[in-house]
């Protein structure tokens, strides 16, 4: 299932949401490509998407969930990449 949280992360003069899959990276990349989200928006285990795209992505099938629920589902799926790995530290 494709999940999206609230756009609460500020950067580059906008707010950003996270788009994830709780099933597979293939599902996530396929959804992103189908909706014109560039691969450069992928950050280890999620896509960063601007607030201006959030409603369209929900209309396209993403399920809106609170950020904590998104994090829990990503963790349970085994697809979450820990922050220390994202920062280049040892796993």
Buried (B, 14 or more C-beta within 10 A) or exposed (E): EBBBBBBEBEEEEEBBBBBBBBEEEEBBBEBBEEBEBEEEBBEEBBBBBBBEBBEEBBEEEBBBBEEEEBBBBBEEBEBBEEEEEEEEEEE
